[in-house]
Amino acid sequence: MKDLRSVVKISWKKKSKGWTAELLLAEPGGFETLKLSPGRSFSFELVNERRCTGYAPAPGERAPCPGFREISSGSQCSECRGKDIYSDYVRGDEQTDLEGDFSVYLAQISENVKVGVTRSEKIPERWIEQGSDYGVEILQGLDSRVALENESDISSEGLTERIRKGSKIPAASEPANLKEKMSDLGFQGEIVDVQSLTVYDKLQNNGFDRSGLSKENLGL
């Protein structure tokens, strides 16, 4: 098990030349960070085993799973999921009220437009980590409960809150669909070209040589 890692997430850092990505990996007893610099190559192998990725004990923090437990589905064991401060918020639990200012945004990813909520200071990082092509902040400075309520109201008008990975390519060349949804819903705001904010220019979907188990064997 010494070489086994679980992918936690891609985290983004703002640098002088633009936002750059780091791959956060969970391992026995802690975490490993792999910087995804343009031109860097690395190899990995998918195996038929899933391990817990830990939990968030506080905003901006990550704690490892005790025992790096094997799990059958999802990304967390029951103990870490119960400790994660965001679990109730994601479910929309009535008792959950995170501190800080939150924003409601719209984002165009390929031809799809979604509505979302994030901390106000996390924009545009949230757009970048979702793979958005264009984004616009439509409401800001809200508490977490009011932000969720607004997201739900906008979602009831026909906008999705989630976009599947397979629907995120190809990239949109212009924010036509986003502009249309803004007009339909009566929102205004500055549309941001999200991809231009990163150091990765015109990424191609041909950079991986895969070895190990197939998608069928992994049950994907």
C-alpha positions in Angstrom: 0.0 0.0 0.0 3.0 2.3 0.3 2.7 3.6 -3.3 -1.1 3.9 -3.2 -2.5 7.4 -3.4 -6.1 8.8 -3.6 -6.8 11.9 -5.6 -8.4 14.5 -3.3 -8.7 17.5 -5.7 -7.0 19.9 -8.0 -6.1 23.1 -6.0 -5.3 26.4 -7.7 -2.8 29.1 -6.7 -2.7 32.6 -8.1 0.8 33.4 -9.4 2.2 36.5 -11.2 1.7 34.8 -14.7 -1.8 33.4 -13.9 -3.5 30.7 -11.9 -1.6 27.4 -11.7 -2.8 24.0 -10.6 -1.6 21.5 -8.0 -2.8 17.9 -7.6 -3.5 17.0 -3.9 -3.1 13.3 -3.2 -4.1 11.5 0.0 -1.6 8.9 1.3 -1.2 6.9 4.6 -0.8 9.5 7.3 -1.1 12.7 5.3 -1.0 14.3 1.9 1.3 14.8 -1.1 1.2 17.8 -3.5 2.1 17.4 -7.2 2.6 20.7 -9.1 1.1 20.6 -12.6 3.5 22.9 -14.4 3.1 23.4 -18.2 5.3 20.9 -20.0 5.7 18.6 -17.0 5.1 14.9 -17.6 4.2 12.2 -15.0 2.7 8.8 -15.0 0.0 7.1 -13.0 -1.8 3.8 -12.9 -5.5 3.2 -11.9 -6.1 0.3 -9.6 -9.3 -1.4 -8.4 -9.1 0.0 -4.9 -10.6 3.2 -3.3 -9.3 4.9 -0.2 -10.7 7.8 1.9 -9.5 11.3 1.0 -9.9 12.7 4.5 -12.1 15.6 5.6 -12.2 19.4 6.1 -12.1 20.3 9.9 -12.3 24.0 9.1 -12.5 26.3 6.1 -9.4 26.0 4.0 -8.0 23.0 6.0 -7.7 19.3 5.2 -7.1 16.4 7.7 -6.1 12.9 6.7 -8.3 9.9 7.2 -7.3 7.9 10.3 -6.0 4.6 8.8 -6.4 5.7 5.2 -9.5 3.5 5.1 -10.6 1.5 2.1 -14.1 2.5 0.9 -16.5 1.0 -1.6 -17.9 4.2 -3.1 -17.7 8.0 -2.9 -14.6 9.7 -1.6 -14.9 9.6 2.2 -15.4 6.9 4.9 -18.4 7.4 7.2 -16.3 8.9 10.0 -14.6 11.5 7.8 -17.9 12.4 6.1 -19.4 13.0 9.6 -16.5 15.2 10.6 -16.5 17.3 7.4 -17.8 20.8 8.0 -19.2 21.0 4.5 -21.3 17.9 4.6 -24.4 19.5 6.0 -23.9 22.6 3.8 -23.8 20.5 0.6 -27.0 18.7 1.7 -28.7 22.1 2.5 -29.2 21.2 6.2 -31.4 23.8 7.9 -29.0 24.0 10.9 -26.0 24.8 8.8 -24.8 28.4 8.6 -21.2 28.9 7.5 -19.6 32.2 8.5 -18.4 34.8 5.9 -19.8 36.4 2.7 -21.1 34.2 -0.1 -21.8 34.9 -3.8 -24.2 33.4 -6.3 -22.7 33.0 -9.8 -23.5 31.7 -13.3 -20.9 29.9 -15.3 -20.8 28.6 -18.9 -19.0 25.3 -19.3 -18.9 24.2 -22.9 -22.5 24.9 -24.1 -24.0 24.4 -20.6 -24.8 27.1 -18.1 -25.0 26.4 -14.3 -25.8 28.3 -11.1 -23.6 28.0 -8.1 -22.6 29.4 -4.7 -19.2 30.0 -3.2 -17.4 32.3 -0.8 -17.1 35.7 -2.3 -13.3 35.7 -2.1 -13.2 32.3 -3.9 -14.3 33.8 -7.2 -12.8 33.3 -9.8 -11.0 30.3 -8.3 -14.2 28.4 -8.1 -14.9 29.0 -11.8 -11.4 27.8 -12.7 -11.6 24.6 -10.6 -14.9 23.7 -12.2 -13.5 24.1 -15.7 -15.7 27.1 -16.6 -15.1 28.9 -19.9 -17.0 32.1 -18.7 -18.4 33.2 -15.4 -20.3 36.1 -13.9 -21.0 37.0 -10.3 -24.7 38.0 -10.0 -25.2 38.3 -6.2 -22.6 38.9 -3.6 -22.1 39.6 0.2 -24.8 37.1 1.3 -24.7 34.8 4.3 -24.6 31.1 3.5 -28.3 30.5 4.0 -29.5 33.3 1.8 -27.0 32.3 -0.9 -28.3 28.8 -0.9 -31.9 30.0 -1.1 -31.1 32.2 -4.1 -29.3 29.4 -5.8 -32.3 27.1 -5.3 -34.7 29.8 -6.6 -32.6 30.3 -9.8 -32.2 26.5 -10.2 -36.0 26.2 -10.2 -36.1 28.4 -13.3 -34.4 25.6 -15.2 -30.7 26.1 -14.5 -28.7 23.1 -13.3 -26.4 23.2 -10.3 -24.1 20.5 -11.6 -22.6 19.6 -14.9 -21.2 16.1 -15.6 -17.5 15.9 -16.6 -18.4 14.4 -20.0 -20.4 17.5 -20.8 -17.5 20.0 -20.1 -15.8 19.7 -23.5 -15.3 21.1 -26.0 -14.6 24.6 -24.7 -17.0 27.4 -25.6 -15.6 30.0 -27.9 -17.9 32.7 -26.7 -20.4 33.3 -23.8 -23.5 33.4 -26.0 -25.5 30.9 -23.8 -24.5 32.7 -20.6 -25.6 36.0 -22.0 -28.9 34.5 -23.0 -29.5 33.0 -19.5 -28.6 36.4 -17.9 -31.1 38.2 -20.1 -33.8 35.6 -19.5 -33.4 35.8 -15.7 -32.8 39.6 -15.6 -29.3 39.5 -14.2 -26.4 41.8 -15.0 -22.7 41.6 -14.3 -19.2 41.5 -15.9 -18.6 38.3 -17.8 -15.1 37.0 -17.2 -13.1 34.9 -19.7 -12.1 32.3 -17.2 -9.6 30.3 -19.2 -7.5 33.4 -19.9 -6.8 33.6 -16.2 -4.7 30.4 -16.1 -1.2 29.6 -17.3 -2.5 26.8 -19.4 -3.2 27.8 -23.0 -5.3 25.7 -25.4 -5.1 22.4 -23.4 -5.5 19.3 -25.6 -7.3 16.1 -24.5 -4.5 13.9 -25.7 -1.8 14.2 -23.1 -2.4 10.9 -21.2 -1.1 7.4 -21.9 -3.1 5.1 -19.7 -2.0 1.8 -18.3 -3.5 -0.6 -15.7 -7.2 -1.4 -15.3 -9.7 -0.4 -17.9 -12.8 1.7 -17.2 -14.9 -1.5 -17.4 -12.8 -3.2 -14.7 -13.0 -0.1 -12.5 -16.8 0.0 -12.8 -16.8 3.5 -14.2 
